Amino acid sequence: MPLTHKPSAQSGAIPLLYPNVSNVFLGDVVATSNDKPIAGGFFRMEKGTPLVYTYTYDEVKIILEGSCSITDEAGTKVMAKPGDVFLFPNGTTITFESEDYLLAFYAGQRPQL
């Protein structure tokens, strides 16, 4: 199978994640369609409403720009900054909140959205 190349993928528009949350954007850029799918793309959050999300799959997120606080259901809170890498296991509930904006790349073990 040949490789997939998405030149300048980060420069494209990222769609809203939820229609009722105006400050969170997510867009898959690449995905596989086999029996163990994986999808990757960009996550952007701007200042505003915190996002509380429960993962139904394993995901890795790499912070590219900006910052945000990331808090798990146990109360562990981390200030995410560029270069940080996070692993969110299936079943984990995370609260994301940014005072400015955050841009991250993610890869999740799920089908393309």
C-alpha positions in Angstrom: 0.0 0.0 0.0 1.4 3.4 -0.9 2.0 6.2 1.6 -0.4 9.1 2.0 1.0 12.6 1.9 -1.1 15.7 3.0 1.1 18.7 2.2 0.5 21.8 4.4 -2.3 19.9 6.2 -2.1 22.2 9.2 -2.9 25.3 7.1 -6.4 24.2 6.3 -9.6 25.1 8.1 -10.5 22.9 11.0 -14.3 22.3 11.4 -16.2 22.8 14.7 -16.2 19.7 16.9 -19.6 20.3 18.3 -22.2 22.7 16.9 -23.2 23.9 20.4 -19.5 24.6 21.5 -18.2 27.5 19.5 -14.6 27.4 20.6 -13.5 23.8 19.9 -12.5 22.5 16.5 -11.4 19.1 15.3 -10.7 17.6 11.9 -9.3 14.3 10.8 -6.7 14.6 8.1 -5.7 10.9 7.6 -7.3 7.6 8.6 -7.0 3.9 7.8 -10.0 1.7 7.1 -8.8 -1.7 8.2 -9.9 -3.8 11.2 -7.8 -1.7 13.6 -8.5 1.8 12.4 -6.5 4.9 13.4 -7.3 8.5 12.6 -5.1 11.6 12.9 -5.7 15.3 12.6 -5.8 18.6 14.3 -7.5 19.8 17.5 -7.9 23.5 18.2 -9.4 25.1 21.2 -9.9 28.8 21.8 -10.6 30.7 25.0 -14.2 30.0 26.1 -16.2 27.1 27.3 -14.2 24.2 28.8 -14.5 20.9 26.9 -15.3 17.8 29.0 -14.7 14.7 26.9 -14.8 11.0 27.7 -12.6 8.9 25.4 -14.1 5.8 23.8 -10.8 4.9 22.2 -7.0 5.4 23.0 -5.5 8.7 21.7 -2.2 10.4 21.7 -2.1 14.2 21.5 1.0 16.3 20.7 0.8 20.0 21.6 2.0 22.2 18.7 1.1 25.8 19.7 -0.6 27.7 22.6 -1.5 26.2 25.9 -4.4 24.8 28.0 -5.1 23.1 31.2 -5.8 19.4 31.0 -7.5 17.8 34.0 -8.5 14.1 34.4 -11.3 12.7 36.5 -8.9 12.1 39.4 -8.2 15.8 39.6 -4.7 15.6 38.1 -4.1 18.9 36.3 -1.4 19.7 33.8 -0.7 22.9 31.9 -0.1 21.7 28.4 2.5 23.6 26.3 4.2 23.0 22.9 6.2 19.8 22.8 4.1 18.0 25.4 2.7 14.6 24.5 -0.3 13.1 26.2 -1.8 9.6 26.2 -5.5 9.4 26.9 -6.6 5.8 27.5 -10.0 4.5 26.5 -12.5 5.5 29.2 -10.6 8.5 30.5 -12.7 11.7 31.1 -10.6 14.8 30.4 -11.4 18.5 30.8 -9.7 20.9 28.4 -9.6 24.6 29.1 -7.6 27.4 27.4 -7.1 31.0 28.4 -5.9 31.8 24.8 -5.7 29.0 22.3 -4.3 25.5 21.8 -3.4 23.7 18.6 -2.5 20.0 18.8 -2.1 17.0 16.5 -3.8 13.7 17.6 -3.8 10.1 16.6 -6.7 8.0 17.9 -7.5 4.3 17.5 -10.9 4.9 15.9 -12.5 5.2 12.5 -12.4 8.5 10.7 -15.1 11.1 11.8 
